[in-house]
Amino acid sequence: MEENKQYRANPDDRSDNVEKLQSMVQNTIENIEEAQDSMQFATEEERAKIEAKNHRREESIAAFRSEIQDEASSRKNSYK
């Protein structure tokens, strides 16, 4: 056994963060649309839960978009 094996942290690779975040935004938008479609079959209580969850999803999208701007700026300044 190798008891003295050294472990190294993986390097911070942020090169595809913008694309990953954009994909997350798209997936969240699709989830909102699917949830809205399901509301026609939902009870009042279920509709309220769906609306609350979609509100949280919209907040997440805003945060993702802000992070996309930060990452794009970092890429422009650091990843030339």
mmCIF file of the N, C-alpha and C atoms, coordinates in Angstrom:
data_MODEL
# 
_entry.id   MODEL 
# 
loop_
_atom_site.group_PDB 
_atom_site.id 
_atom_site.type_symbol 
_atom_site.label_atom_id 
_atom_site.label_alt_id 
_atom_site.label_comp_id 
_atom_site.label_asym_id 
_atom_site.label_entity_id 
_atom_site.label_seq_id 
_atom_site.pdbx_PDB_ins_code 
_atom_site.Cartn_x 
_atom_site.Cartn_y 
_atom_site.Cartn_z 
_atom_site.occupancy 
_atom_site.B_iso_or_equiv 
_atom_site.pdbx_formal_charge 
_atom_site.auth_seq_id 
_atom_site.auth_comp_id 
_atom_site.auth_asym_id 
_atom_site.auth_atom_id 
_atom_site.pdbx_PDB_model_num 
ATOM 1   N N  . MET A 1 1  ? 0.827   -1.195 0.000   1.00 0.00 ? 1  MET A N  1 
ATOM 2   C CA . MET A 1 1  ? 0.000   0.000  0.000   1.00 0.00 ? 1  MET A CA 1 
ATOM 3   C C  . MET A 1 1  ? 0.863   1.248  0.000   1.00 0.00 ? 1  MET A C  1 
ATOM 4   N N  . GLU A 1 2  ? 0.345   2.276  -0.634  1.00 0.00 ? 2  GLU A N  1 
ATOM 5   C CA . GLU A 1 2  ? 1.066   3.543  -0.679  1.00 0.00 ? 2  GLU A CA 1 
ATOM 6   C C  . GLU A 1 2  ? 0.535   4.458  0.413   1.00 0.00 ? 2  GLU A C  1 
ATOM 7   N N  . GLU A 1 3  ? 1.190   4.449  1.544   1.00 0.00 ? 3  GLU A N  1 
ATOM 8   C CA . GLU A 1 3  ? 0.723   5.257  2.666   1.00 0.00 ? 3  GLU A CA 1 
ATOM 9   C C  . GLU A 1 3  ? 1.110   6.720  2.523   1.00 0.00 ? 3  GLU A C  1 
ATOM 10  N N  . ASN A 1 4  ? 2.161   7.002  1.788   1.00 0.00 ? 4  ASN A N  1 
ATOM 11  C CA . ASN A 1 4  ? 2.650   8.365  1.654   1.00 0.00 ? 4  ASN A CA 1 
ATOM 12  C C  . ASN A 1 4  ? 2.176   9.036  0.372   1.00 0.00 ? 4  ASN A C  1 
ATOM 13  N N  . LYS A 1 5  ? 1.150   8.506  -0.206  1.00 0.00 ? 5  LYS A N  1 
ATOM 14  C CA . LYS A 1 5  ? 0.628   9.052  -1.462  1.00 0.00 ? 5  LYS A CA 1 
ATOM 15  C C  . LYS A 1 5  ? 0.103   10.468 -1.227  1.00 0.00 ? 5  LYS A C  1 
ATOM 16  N N  . GLN A 1 6  ? 0.532   11.375 -2.080  1.00 0.00 ? 6  GLN A N  1 
ATOM 17  C CA . GLN A 1 6  ? 0.086   12.758 -1.948  1.00 0.00 ? 6  GLN A CA 1 
ATOM 18  C C  . GLN A 1 6  ? -1.155  12.994 -2.802  1.00 0.00 ? 6  GLN A C  1 
ATOM 19  N N  . TYR A 1 7  ? -2.073  13.734 -2.253  1.00 0.00 ? 7  TYR A N  1 
ATOM 20  C CA . TYR A 1 7  ? -3.297  14.064 -2.969  1.00 0.00 ? 7  TYR A CA 1 
ATOM 21  C C  . TYR A 1 7  ? -3.249  15.523 -3.385  1.00 0.00 ? 7  TYR A C  1 
ATOM 22  N N  . ARG A 1 8  ? -3.666  15.769 -4.588  1.00 0.00 ? 8  ARG A N  1 
ATOM 23  C CA . ARG A 1 8  ? -3.706  17.140 -5.088  1.00 0.00 ? 8  ARG A CA 1 
ATOM 24  C C  . ARG A 1 8  ? -5.139  17.509 -5.430  1.00 0.00 ? 8  ARG A C  1 
ATOM 25  N N  . ALA A 1 9  ? -5.465  18.725 -5.136  1.00 0.00 ? 9  ALA A N  1 
ATOM 26  C CA . ALA A 1 9  ? -6.789  19.222 -5.502  1.00 0.00 ? 9  ALA A CA 1 
ATOM 27  C C  . ALA A 1 9  ? -6.836  19.402 -7.013  1.00 0.00 ? 9  ALA A C  1 
ATOM 28  N N  . ASN A 1 10 ? -7.992  19.181 -7.576  1.00 0.00 ? 10 ASN A N  1 
ATOM 29  C CA . ASN A 1 10 ? -8.158  19.425 -9.000  1.00 0.00 ? 10 ASN A CA 1 
ATOM 30  C C  . ASN A 1 10 ? -8.051  20.916 -9.260  1.00 0.00 ? 10 ASN A C  1 
ATOM 31  N N  . PRO A 1 11 ? -7.425  21.293 -10.360 1.00 0.00 ? 11 PRO A N  1 
ATOM 32  C CA . PRO A 1 11 ? -7.331  22.729 -10.661 1.00 0.00 ? 11 PRO A CA 1 
ATOM 33  C C  . PRO A 1 11 ? -8.720  23.317 -10.906 1.00 0.00 ? 11 PRO A C  1 
ATOM 34  N N  . ASP A 1 12 ? -8.847  24.587 -10.607 1.00 0.00 ? 12 ASP A N  1 
ATOM 35  C CA . ASP A 1 12 ? -10.120 25.280 -10.788 1.00 0.00 ? 12 ASP A CA 1 
ATOM 36  C C  . ASP A 1 12 ? -10.324 25.566 -12.270 1.00 0.00 ? 12 ASP A C  1 
ATOM 37  N N  . ASP A 1 13 ? -11.153 24.762 -12.914 1.00 0.00 ? 13 ASP A N  1 
ATOM 38  C CA . ASP A 1 13 ? -11.417 24.934 -14.348 1.00 0.00 ? 13 ASP A CA 1 
ATOM 39  C C  . ASP A 1 13 ? -12.782 25.586 -14.512 1.00 0.00 ? 13 ASP A C  1 
ATOM 40  N N  . ARG A 1 14 ? -12.768 26.880 -14.764 1.00 0.00 ? 14 ARG A N  1 
ATOM 41  C CA . ARG A 1 14 ? -14.013 27.629 -14.905 1.00 0.00 ? 14 ARG A CA 1 
ATOM 42  C C  . ARG A 1 14 ? -14.319 27.910 -16.362 1.00 0.00 ? 14 ARG A C  1 
ATOM 43  N N  . SER A 1 15 ? -13.603 27.274 -17.264 1.00 0.00 ? 15 SER A N  1 
ATOM 44  C CA . SER A 1 15 ? -13.703 27.619 -18.676 1.00 0.00 ? 15 SER A CA 1 
ATOM 45  C C  . SER A 1 15 ? -15.083 27.382 -19.282 1.00 0.00 ? 15 SER A C  1 
ATOM 46  N N  . ASP A 1 16 ? -15.868 26.466 -18.713 1.00 0.00 ? 16 ASP A N  1 
ATOM 47  C CA . ASP A 1 16 ? -17.188 26.191 -19.286 1.00 0.00 ? 16 ASP A CA 1 
ATOM 48  C C  . ASP A 1 16 ? -18.335 26.561 -18.340 1.00 0.00 ? 16 ASP A C  1 
ATOM 49  N N  . ASN A 1 17 ? -18.043 27.371 -17.335 1.00 0.00 ? 17 ASN A N  1 
ATOM 50  C CA . ASN A 1 17 ? -19.085 27.747 -16.378 1.00 0.00 ? 17 ASN A CA 1 
ATOM 51  C C  . ASN A 1 17 ? -20.244 28.508 -17.024 1.00 0.00 ? 17 ASN A C  1 
ATOM 52  N N  . VAL A 1 18 ? -19.942 29.397 -17.968 1.00 0.00 ? 18 VAL A N  1 
ATOM 53  C CA . VAL A 1 18 ? -21.007 30.171 -18.616 1.00 0.00 ? 18 VAL A CA 1 
ATOM 54  C C  . VAL A 1 18 ? -21.971 29.221 -19.312 1.00 0.00 ? 18 VAL A C  1 
ATOM 55  N N  . GLU A 1 19 ? -21.445 28.256 -20.042 1.00 0.00 ? 19 GLU A N  1 
ATOM 56  C CA . GLU A 1 19 ? -22.304 27.306 -20.756 1.00 0.00 ? 19 GLU A CA 1 
ATOM 57  C C  . GLU A 1 19 ? -23.117 26.457 -19.788 1.00 0.00 ? 19 GLU A C  1 
ATOM 58  N N  . LYS A 1 20 ? -22.492 26.027 -18.702 1.00 0.00 ? 20 LYS A N  1 
ATOM 59  C CA . LYS A 1 20 ? -23.213 25.234 -17.705 1.00 0.00 ? 20 LYS A CA 1 
ATOM 60  C C  . LYS A 1 20 ? -24.346 26.044 -17.079 1.00 0.00 ? 20 LYS A C  1 
ATOM 61  N N  . LEU A 1 21 ? -24.060 27.297 -16.754 1.00 0.00 ? 21 LEU A N  1 
ATOM 62  C CA . LEU A 1 21 ? -25.088 28.154 -16.167 1.00 0.00 ? 21 LEU A CA 1 
ATOM 63  C C  . LEU A 1 21 ? -26.219 28.424 -17.150 1.00 0.00 ? 21 LEU A C  1 
ATOM 64  N N  . GLN A 1 22 ? -25.888 28.636 -18.415 1.00 0.00 ? 22 GLN A N  1 
ATOM 65  C CA . GLN A 1 22 ? -26.924 28.858 -19.429 1.00 0.00 ? 22 GLN A CA 1 
ATOM 66  C C  . GLN A 1 22 ? -27.808 27.622 -19.566 1.00 0.00 ? 22 GLN A C  1 
ATOM 67  N N  . SER A 1 23 ? -27.202 26.449 -19.491 1.00 0.00 ? 23 SER A N  1 
ATOM 68  C CA . SER A 1 23 ? -27.979 25.212 -19.542 1.00 0.00 ? 23 SER A CA 1 
ATOM 69  C C  . SER A 1 23 ? -28.900 25.105 -18.328 1.00 0.00 ? 23 SER A C  1 
ATOM 70  N N  . MET A 1 24 ? -28.406 25.510 -17.167 1.00 0.00 ? 24 MET A N  1 
ATOM 71  C CA . MET A 1 24 ? -29.227 25.486 -15.953 1.00 0.00 ? 24 MET A CA 1 
ATOM 72  C C  . MET A 1 24 ? -30.410 26.435 -16.082 1.00 0.00 ? 24 MET A C  1 
ATOM 73  N N  . VAL A 1 25 ? -30.186 27.609 -16.674 1.00 0.00 ? 25 VAL A N  1 
ATOM 74  C CA . VAL A 1 25 ? -31.277 28.560 -16.897 1.00 0.00 ? 25 VAL A CA 1 
ATOM 75  C C  . VAL A 1 25 ? -32.328 27.928 -17.803 1.00 0.00 ? 25 VAL A C  1 
ATOM 76  N N  . GLN A 1 26 ? -31.888 27.329 -18.903 1.00 0.00 ? 26 GLN A N  1 
ATOM 77  C CA . GLN A 1 26 ? -32.822 26.721 -19.847 1.00 0.00 ? 26 GLN A CA 1 
ATOM 78  C C  . GLN A 1 26 ? -33.619 25.603 -19.195 1.00 0.00 ? 26 GLN A C  1 
ATOM 79  N N  . ASN A 1 27 ? -32.953 24.756 -18.420 1.00 0.00 ? 27 ASN A N  1 
ATOM 80  C CA . ASN A 1 27 ? -33.648 23.663 -17.729 1.00 0.00 ? 27 ASN A CA 1 
ATOM 81  C C  . ASN A 1 27 ? -34.672 24.198 -16.733 1.00 0.00 ? 27 ASN A C  1 
ATOM 82  N N  . THR A 1 28 ? -34.323 25.264 -16.038 1.00 0.00 ? 28 THR A N  1 
ATOM 83  C CA . THR A 1 28 ? -35.243 25.843 -15.057 1.00 0.00 ? 28 THR A CA 1 
ATOM 84  C C  . THR A 1 28 ? -36.453 26.457 -15.750 1.00 0.00 ? 28 THR A C  1 
ATOM 85  N N  . ILE A 1 29 ? -36.238 27.109 -16.879 1.00 0.00 ? 29 ILE A N  1 
ATOM 86  C CA . ILE A 1 29 ? -37.358 27.660 -17.651 1.00 0.00 ? 29 ILE A CA 1 
ATOM 87  C C  . ILE A 1 29 ? -38.283 26.537 -18.102 1.00 0.00 ? 29 ILE A C  1 
ATOM 88  N N  . GLU A 1 30 ? -37.710 25.437 -18.574 1.00 0.00 ? 30 GLU A N  1 
ATOM 89  C CA . GLU A 1 30 ? -38.531 24.290 -18.988 1.00 0.00 ? 30 GLU A CA 1 
ATOM 90  C C  . GLU A 1 30 ? -39.317 23.733 -17.811 1.00 0.00 ? 30 GLU A C  1 
ATOM 91  N N  . ASN A 1 31 ? -38.707 23.679 -16.635 1.00 0.00 ? 31 ASN A N  1 
ATOM 92  C CA . ASN A 1 31 ? -39.418 23.201 -15.440 1.00 0.00 ? 31 ASN A CA 1 
ATOM 93  C C  . ASN A 1 31 ? -40.579 24.117 -15.085 1.00 0.00 ? 31 ASN A C  1 
ATOM 94  N N  . ILE A 1 32 ? -40.383 25.416 -15.221 1.00 0.00 ? 32 ILE A N  1 
ATOM 95  C CA . ILE A 1 32 ? -41.468 26.367 -14.957 1.00 0.00 ? 32 ILE A CA 1 
ATOM 96  C C  . ILE A 1 32 ? -42.621 26.116 -15.923 1.00 0.00 ? 32 ILE A C  1 
ATOM 97  N N  . GLU A 1 33 ? -42.307 25.964 -17.194 1.00 0.00 ? 33 GLU A N  1 
ATOM 98  C CA . GLU A 1 33 ? -43.349 25.747 -18.208 1.00 0.00 ? 33 GLU A CA 1 
ATOM 99  C C  . GLU A 1 33 ? -44.100 24.453 -17.954 1.00 0.00 ? 33 GLU A C  1 
ATOM 100 N N  . GLU A 1 34 ? -43.375 23.380 -17.617 1.00 0.00 ? 34 GLU A N  1 
ATOM 101 C CA . GLU A 1 34 ? -44.029 22.101 -17.329 1.00 0.00 ? 34 GLU A CA 1 
ATOM 102 C C  . GLU A 1 34 ? -44.923 22.210 -16.099 1.00 0.00 ? 34 GLU A C  1 
ATOM 103 N N  . ALA A 1 35 ? -44.456 22.924 -15.104 1.00 0.00 ? 35 ALA A N  1 
ATOM 104 C CA . ALA A 1 35 ? -45.260 23.099 -13.889 1.00 0.00 ? 35 ALA A CA 1 
ATOM 105 C C  . ALA A 1 35 ? -46.523 23.900 -14.188 1.00 0.00 ? 35 ALA A C  1 
ATOM 106 N N  . GLN A 1 36 ? -46.407 24.929 -15.025 1.00 0.00 ? 36 GLN A N  1 
ATOM 107 C CA . GLN A 1 36 ? -47.579 25.719 -15.390 1.00 0.00 ? 36 GLN A CA 1 
ATOM 108 C C  . GLN A 1 36 ? -48.587 24.868 -16.162 1.00 0.00 ? 36 GLN A C  1 
ATOM 109 N N  . ASP A 1 37 ? -48.076 24.002 -17.036 1.00 0.00 ? 37 ASP A N  1 
ATOM 110 C CA . ASP A 1 37 ? -48.970 23.110 -17.775 1.00 0.00 ? 37 ASP A CA 1 
ATOM 111 C C  . ASP A 1 37 ? -49.720 22.171 -16.836 1.00 0.00 ? 37 ASP A C  1 
ATOM 112 N N  . SER A 1 38 ? -49.045 21.716 -15.776 1.00 0.00 ? 38 SER A N  1 
ATOM 113 C CA . SER A 1 38 ? -49.674 20.773 -14.848 1.00 0.00 ? 38 SER A CA 1 
ATOM 114 C C  . SER A 1 38 ? -50.707 21.444 -13.949 1.00 0.00 ? 38 SER A C  1 
ATOM 115 N N  . MET A 1 39 ? -50.690 22.761 -13.886 1.00 0.00 ? 39 MET A N  1 
ATOM 116 C CA . MET A 1 39 ? -51.623 23.466 -13.000 1.00 0.00 ? 39 MET A CA 1 
ATOM 117 C C  . MET A 1 39 ? -53.082 23.273 -13.398 1.00 0.00 ? 39 MET A C  1 
ATOM 118 N N  . GLN A 1 40 ? -53.340 22.996 -14.670 1.00 0.00 ? 40 GLN A N  1 
ATOM 119 C CA . GLN A 1 40 ? -54.735 22.829 -15.089 1.00 0.00 ? 40 GLN A CA 1 
ATOM 120 C C  . GLN A 1 40 ? -55.381 21.605 -14.447 1.00 0.00 ? 40 GLN A C  1 
ATOM 121 N N  . PHE A 1 41 ? -54.568 20.659 -13.981 1.00 0.00 ? 41 PHE A N  1 
ATOM 122 C CA . PHE A 1 41 ? -55.091 19.439 -13.351 1.00 0.00 ? 41 PHE A CA 1 
ATOM 123 C C  . PHE A 1 41 ? -54.924 19.457 -11.839 1.00 0.00 ? 41 PHE A C  1 
ATOM 124 N N  . ALA A 1 42 ? -54.401 20.563 -11.295 1.00 0.00 ? 42 ALA A N  1 
ATOM 125 C CA . ALA A 1 42 ? -54.056 20.628 -9.879  1.00 0.00 ? 42 ALA A CA 1 
ATOM 126 C C  . ALA A 1 42 ? -55.201 21.188 -9.044  1.00 0.00 ? 42 ALA A C  1 
ATOM 127 N N  . THR A 1 43 ? -55.182 20.804 -7.779  1.00 0.00 ? 43 THR A N  1 
ATOM 128 C CA . THR A 1 43 ? -56.121 21.386 -6.818  1.00 0.00 ? 43 THR A CA 1 
ATOM 129 C C  . THR A 1 43 ? -55.624 22.790 -6.451  1.00 0.00 ? 43 THR A C  1 
ATOM 130 N N  . GLU A 1 44 ? -56.445 23.537 -5.736  1.00 0.00 ? 44 GLU A N  1 
ATOM 131 C CA . GLU A 1 44 ? -56.045 24.879 -5.318  1.00 0.00 ? 44 GLU A CA 1 
ATOM 132 C C  . GLU A 1 44 ? -54.764 24.831 -4.483  1.00 0.00 ? 44 GLU A C  1 
ATOM 133 N N  . GLU A 1 45 ? -54.680 23.865 -3.583  1.00 0.00 ? 45 GLU A N  1 
ATOM 134 C CA . GLU A 1 45 ? -53.498 23.739 -2.732  1.00 0.00 ? 45 GLU A CA 1 
ATOM 135 C C  . GLU A 1 45 ? -52.258 23.421 -3.574  1.00 0.00 ? 45 GLU A C  1 
ATOM 136 N N  . GLU A 1 46 ? -52.412 22.515 -4.528  1.00 0.00 ? 46 GLU A N  1 
ATOM 137 C CA . GLU A 1 46 ? -51.299 22.166 -5.406  1.00 0.00 ? 46 GLU A CA 1 
ATOM 138 C C  . GLU A 1 46 ? -50.884 23.360 -6.268  1.00 0.00 ? 46 GLU A C  1 
ATOM 139 N N  . ARG A 1 47 ? -51.873 24.118 -6.733  1.00 0.00 ? 47 ARG A N  1 
ATOM 140 C CA . ARG A 1 47 ? -51.561 25.315 -7.534  1.00 0.00 ? 47 ARG A CA 1 
ATOM 141 C C  . ARG A 1 47 ? -50.743 26.316 -6.735  1.00 0.00 ? 47 ARG A C  1 
ATOM 142 N N  . ALA A 1 48 ? -51.116 26.502 -5.483  1.00 0.00 ? 48 ALA A N  1 
ATOM 143 C CA . ALA A 1 48 ? -50.378 27.434 -4.627  1.00 0.00 ? 48 ALA A CA 1 
ATOM 144 C C  . ALA A 1 48 ? -48.931 26.969 -4.453  1.00 0.00 ? 48 ALA A C  1 
ATOM 145 N N  . LYS A 1 49 ? -48.742 25.674 -4.270  1.00 0.00 ? 49 LYS A N  1 
ATOM 146 C CA . LYS A 1 49 ? -47.385 25.132 -4.128  1.00 0.00 ? 49 LYS A CA 1 
ATOM 147 C C  . LYS A 1 49 ? -46.591 25.306 -5.423  1.00 0.00 ? 49 LYS A C  1 
ATOM 148 N N  . ILE A 1 50 ? -47.231 25.047 -6.543  1.00 0.00 ? 50 ILE A N  1 
ATOM 149 C CA . ILE A 1 50 ? -46.569 25.192 -7.845  1.00 0.00 ? 50 ILE A CA 1 
ATOM 150 C C  . ILE A 1 50 ? -46.171 26.647 -8.068  1.00 0.00 ? 50 ILE A C  1 
ATOM 151 N N  . GLU A 1 51 ? -47.083 27.567 -7.766  1.00 0.00 ? 51 GLU A N  1 
ATOM 152 C CA . GLU A 1 51 ? -46.784 28.990 -7.940  1.00 0.00 ? 51 GLU A CA 1 
ATOM 153 C C  . GLU A 1 51 ? -45.613 29.412 -7.058  1.00 0.00 ? 51 GLU A C  1 
ATOM 154 N N  . ALA A 1 52 ? -45.586 28.926 -5.825  1.00 0.00 ? 52 ALA A N  1 
ATOM 155 C CA . ALA A 1 52 ? -44.484 29.263 -4.917  1.00 0.00 ? 52 ALA A CA 1 
ATOM 156 C C  . ALA A 1 52 ? -43.170 28.701 -5.438  1.00 0.00 ? 52 ALA A C  1 
ATOM 157 N N  . LYS A 1 53 ? -43.222 27.473 -5.914  1.00 0.00 ? 53 LYS A N  1 
ATOM 158 C CA . LYS A 1 53 ? -41.996 26.853 -6.436  1.00 0.00 ? 53 LYS A CA 1 
ATOM 159 C C  . LYS A 1 53 ? -41.525 27.575 -7.691  1.00 0.00 ? 53 LYS A C  1 
ATOM 160 N N  . ASN A 1 54 ? -42.444 27.946 -8.556  1.00 0.00 ? 54 ASN A N  1 
ATOM 161 C CA . ASN A 1 54 ? -42.060 28.674 -9.765  1.00 0.00 ? 54 ASN A CA 1 
ATOM 162 C C  . ASN A 1 54 ? -41.475 30.042 -9.418  1.00 0.00 ? 54 ASN A C  1 
ATOM 163 N N  . HIS A 1 55 ? -41.977 30.659 -8.366  1.00 0.00 ? 55 HIS A N  1 
ATOM 164 C CA . HIS A 1 55 ? -41.413 31.936 -7.921  1.00 0.00 ? 55 HIS A CA 1 
ATOM 165 C C  . HIS A 1 55 ? -39.952 31.741 -7.494  1.00 0.00 ? 55 HIS A C  1 
ATOM 166 N N  . ARG A 1 56 ? -39.693 30.666 -6.751  1.00 0.00 ? 56 ARG A N  1 
ATOM 167 C CA . ARG A 1 56 ? -38.315 30.373 -6.342  1.00 0.00 ? 56 ARG A CA 1 
ATOM 168 C C  . ARG A 1 56 ? -37.456 30.067 -7.565  1.00 0.00 ? 56 ARG A C  1 
ATOM 169 N N  . ARG A 1 57 ? -38.031 29.390 -8.537  1.00 0.00 ? 57 ARG A N  1 
ATOM 170 C CA . ARG A 1 57 ? -37.285 29.105 -9.772  1.00 0.00 ? 57 ARG A CA 1 
ATOM 171 C C  . ARG A 1 57 ? -36.923 30.401 -10.503 1.00 0.00 ? 57 ARG A C  1 
ATOM 172 N N  . GLU A 1 58 ? -37.853 31.343 -10.542 1.00 0.00 ? 58 GLU A N  1 
ATOM 173 C CA . GLU A 1 58 ? -37.578 32.625 -11.200 1.00 0.00 ? 58 GLU A CA 1 
ATOM 174 C C  . GLU A 1 58 ? -36.470 33.380 -10.473 1.00 0.00 ? 58 GLU A C  1 
ATOM 175 N N  . GLU A 1 59 ? -36.451 33.291 -9.151  1.00 0.00 ? 59 GLU A N  1 
ATOM 176 C CA . GLU A 1 59 ? -35.367 33.905 -8.388  1.00 0.00 ? 59 GLU A CA 1 
ATOM 177 C C  . GLU A 1 59 ? -34.032 33.233 -8.712  1.00 0.00 ? 59 GLU A C  1 
ATOM 178 N N  . SER A 1 60 ? -34.055 31.920 -8.869  1.00 0.00 ? 60 SER A N  1 
ATOM 179 C CA . SER A 1 60 ? -32.837 31.192 -9.233  1.00 0.00 ? 60 SER A CA 1 
ATOM 180 C C  . SER A 1 60 ? -32.340 31.611 -10.602 1.00 0.00 ? 60 SER A C  1 
ATOM 181 N N  . ILE A 1 61 ? -33.256 31.786 -11.537 1.00 0.00 ? 61 ILE A N  1 
ATOM 182 C CA . ILE A 1 61 ? -32.871 32.211 -12.883 1.00 0.00 ? 61 ILE A CA 1 
ATOM 183 C C  . ILE A 1 61 ? -32.179 33.570 -12.816 1.00 0.00 ? 61 ILE A C  1 
ATOM 184 N N  . ALA A 1 62 ? -32.716 34.484 -12.030 1.00 0.00 ? 62 ALA A N  1 
ATOM 185 C CA . ALA A 1 62 ? -32.090 35.803 -11.891 1.00 0.00 ? 62 ALA A CA 1 
ATOM 186 C C  . ALA A 1 62 ? -30.678 35.664 -11.322 1.00 0.00 ? 62 ALA A C  1 
ATOM 187 N N  . ALA A 1 63 ? -30.502 34.785 -10.341 1.00 0.00 ? 63 ALA A N  1 
ATOM 188 C CA . ALA A 1 63 ? -29.176 34.567 -9.752  1.00 0.00 ? 63 ALA A CA 1 
ATOM 189 C C  . ALA A 1 63 ? -28.239 33.925 -10.779 1.00 0.00 ? 63 ALA A C  1 
ATOM 190 N N  . PHE A 1 64 ? -28.743 32.949 -11.545 1.00 0.00 ? 64 PHE A N  1 
ATOM 191 C CA . PHE A 1 64 ? -27.926 32.322 -12.593 1.00 0.00 ? 64 PHE A CA 1 
ATOM 192 C C  . PHE A 1 64 ? -27.462 33.365 -13.598 1.00 0.00 ? 64 PHE A C  1 
ATOM 193 N N  . ARG A 1 65 ? -28.367 34.228 -14.011 1.00 0.00 ? 65 ARG A N  1 
ATOM 194 C CA . ARG A 1 65 ? -28.023 35.240 -15.024 1.00 0.00 ? 65 ARG A CA 1 
ATOM 195 C C  . ARG A 1 65 ? -26.984 36.219 -14.493 1.00 0.00 ? 65 ARG A C  1 
ATOM 196 N N  . SER A 1 66 ? -27.089 36.566 -13.226 1.00 0.00 ? 66 SER A N  1 
ATOM 197 C CA . SER A 1 66 ? -26.085 37.432 -12.614 1.00 0.00 ? 66 SER A CA 1 
ATOM 198 C C  . SER A 1 66 ? -24.729 36.729 -12.589 1.00 0.00 ? 66 SER A C  1 
ATOM 199 N N  . GLU A 1 67 ? -24.747 35.461 -12.250 1.00 0.00 ? 67 GLU A N  1 
ATOM 200 C CA . GLU A 1 67 ? -23.503 34.693 -12.210 1.00 0.00 ? 67 GLU A CA 1 
ATOM 201 C C  . GLU A 1 67 ? -22.923 34.515 -13.614 1.00 0.00 ? 67 GLU A C  1 
ATOM 202 N N  . ILE A 1 68 ? -23.789 34.366 -14.613 1.00 0.00 ? 68 ILE A N  1 
ATOM 203 C CA . ILE A 1 68 ? -23.323 34.275 -16.000 1.00 0.00 ? 68 ILE A CA 1 
ATOM 204 C C  . ILE A 1 68 ? -22.563 35.544 -16.371 1.00 0.00 ? 68 ILE A C  1 
ATOM 205 N N  . GLN A 1 69 ? -23.111 36.697 -15.997 1.00 0.00 ? 69 GLN A N  1 
ATOM 206 C CA . GLN A 1 69 ? -22.429 37.962 -16.289 1.00 0.00 ? 69 GLN A CA 1 
ATOM 207 C C  . GLN A 1 69 ? -21.065 38.018 -15.607 1.00 0.00 ? 69 GLN A C  1 
ATOM 208 N N  . ASP A 1 70 ? -21.013 37.586 -14.342 1.00 0.00 ? 70 ASP A N  1 
ATOM 209 C CA . ASP A 1 70 ? -19.742 37.577 -13.616 1.00 0.00 ? 70 ASP A CA 1 
ATOM 210 C C  . ASP A 1 70 ? -18.733 36.642 -14.280 1.00 0.00 ? 70 ASP A C  1 
ATOM 211 N N  . GLU A 1 71 ? -19.183 35.453 -14.634 1.00 0.00 ? 71 GLU A N  1 
ATOM 212 C CA . GLU A 1 71 ? -18.299 34.474 -15.266 1.00 0.00 ? 71 GLU A CA 1 
ATOM 213 C C  . GLU A 1 71 ? -17.834 34.951 -16.637 1.00 0.00 ? 71 GLU A C  1 
ATOM 214 N N  . ALA A 1 72 ? -18.730 35.537 -17.399 1.00 0.00 ? 72 ALA A N  1 
ATOM 215 C CA . ALA A 1 72 ? -18.359 36.038 -18.722 1.00 0.00 ? 72 ALA A CA 1 
ATOM 216 C C  . ALA A 1 72 ? -17.326 37.151 -18.591 1.00 0.00 ? 72 ALA A C  1 
ATOM 217 N N  . SER A 1 73 ? -17.499 37.994 -17.600 1.00 0.00 ? 73 SER A N  1 
ATOM 218 C CA . SER A 1 73 ? -16.538 39.065 -17.358 1.00 0.00 ? 73 SER A CA 1 
ATOM 219 C C  . SER A 1 73 ? -15.186 38.492 -16.940 1.00 0.00 ? 73 SER A C  1 
ATOM 220 N N  . SER A 1 74 ? -15.211 37.501 -16.067 1.00 0.00 ? 74 SER A N  1 
ATOM 221 C CA . SER A 1 74 ? -13.969 36.857 -15.641 1.00 0.00 ? 74 SER A CA 1 
ATOM 222 C C  . SER A 1 74 ? -13.275 36.189 -16.819 1.00 0.00 ? 74 SER A C  1 
ATOM 223 N N  . ARG A 1 75 ? -14.059 35.538 -17.653 1.00 0.00 ? 75 ARG A N  1 
ATOM 224 C CA . ARG A 1 75 ? -13.501 34.870 -18.824 1.00 0.00 ? 75 ARG A CA 1 
ATOM 225 C C  . ARG A 1 75 ? -12.838 35.892 -19.740 1.00 0.00 ? 75 ARG A C  1 
ATOM 226 N N  . LYS A 1 76 ? -13.507 37.005 -19.932 1.00 0.00 ? 76 LYS A N  1 
ATOM 227 C CA . LYS A 1 76 ? -12.983 38.049 -20.823 1.00 0.00 ? 76 LYS A CA 1 
ATOM 228 C C  . LYS A 1 76 ? -11.674 38.608 -20.271 1.00 0.00 ? 76 LYS A C  1 
ATOM 229 N N  . ASN A 1 77 ? -11.614 38.762 -18.947 1.00 0.00 ? 77 ASN A N  1 
ATOM 230 C CA . ASN A 1 77 ? -10.433 39.375 -18.326 1.00 0.00 ? 77 ASN A CA 1 
ATOM 231 C C  . ASN A 1 77 ? -9.328  38.370 -17.982 1.00 0.00 ? 77 ASN A C  1 
ATOM 232 N N  . SER A 1 78 ? -9.676  37.117 -17.795 1.00 0.00 ? 78 SER A N  1 
ATOM 233 C CA . SER A 1 78 ? -8.684  36.160 -17.295 1.00 0.00 ? 78 SER A CA 1 
ATOM 234 C C  . SER A 1 78 ? -8.383  35.005 -18.234 1.00 0.00 ? 78 SER A C  1 
ATOM 235 N N  . TYR A 1 79 ? -9.285  34.685 -19.097 1.00 0.00 ? 79 TYR A N  1 
ATOM 236 C CA . TYR A 1 79 ? -9.139  33.472 -19.904 1.00 0.00 ? 79 TYR A CA 1 
ATOM 237 C C  . TYR A 1 79 ? -8.857  33.774 -21.357 1.00 0.00 ? 79 TYR A C  1 
ATOM 238 N N  . LYS A 1 80 ? -8.122  34.806 -21.643 1.00 0.00 ? 80 LYS A N  1 
ATOM 239 C CA . LYS A 1 80 ? -7.839  35.178 -23.024 1.00 0.00 ? 80 LYS A CA 1 
ATOM 240 C C  . LYS A 1 80 ? -6.941  34.176 -23.683 1.00 0.00 ? 80 LYS A C  1 
# 
